[in-house]
Amino acid sequence: MSQPEARMGVTDARANLTEVIARVRLREECIVLTRRDKPQAVVVPYGLYERALAALGETAVPVDE
């Protein structure tokens, strides 16, 4: 199954974080965050993240802050 993908600058994503989260959660979009038109990171729906970990045989490890 293909995932819808959008691109957004990091600065725009920071200014509109609530919208970014809503698009990812409700529309199940993947949003590629860019800086100077170069991909930097991807925000993905949690279900996709879980499936990717399972497919890789990995488990999430909490990061100490």
N, C-alpha and C positions, 0 to 999 in steps of 0.2 A: 504494500500500500504506500502510495506517495504522500508525503507531508507537504502542505502548503508552506511556502517559504517567502519571507519578506526580508528586506534589508533596511537597516536604520543606523544612523550615526550614533556613536556612543553618547555624544552630548544631547541629542534629541531623546535618546532612550532614558537618560538620567532625568531630563526635564519632564518626561511623560511616563514615568515608571509604572504608575497605576494602569495606564492604557496598555503598556507592553504586557504586563502580567495578565490583564483581562483578555487580550488577544491570544496569548499563548494558552491560557487556561480554558477559555470558552470556545474559541474557534480552532483550537489545537494547531495553531500556526507555530512554525519555527521561525525565530527572528535572528538573523545574522547581524551582529553588532559590528560596525565598521569604524575605522579611523583613517581618514584620508583615502577613502574608497578601498581599503584593505581589510579583509575579514579579521576580527580580533577574538570573537567569542560567539557562541550561539545560545540563545534562550530556547529551551524545548519544553514541551508538556511533560509533566512528571511521569505519566504512564510510559511515554517514549523512553525516558531516561531509565526507568525500571526495566523495560524490555531490553534495552541496549546492555545494561549491566548483566542481565540474565543470559543474554546471547553470548556475552564474553566470559561467562562463568565467574563474574566478579561480584563483590558486595560493596556497598557504600561504607566508607569509614569516616566517622565524624572527625572534623578538623577542630583542634583546639584553637580558640580565639585568643 
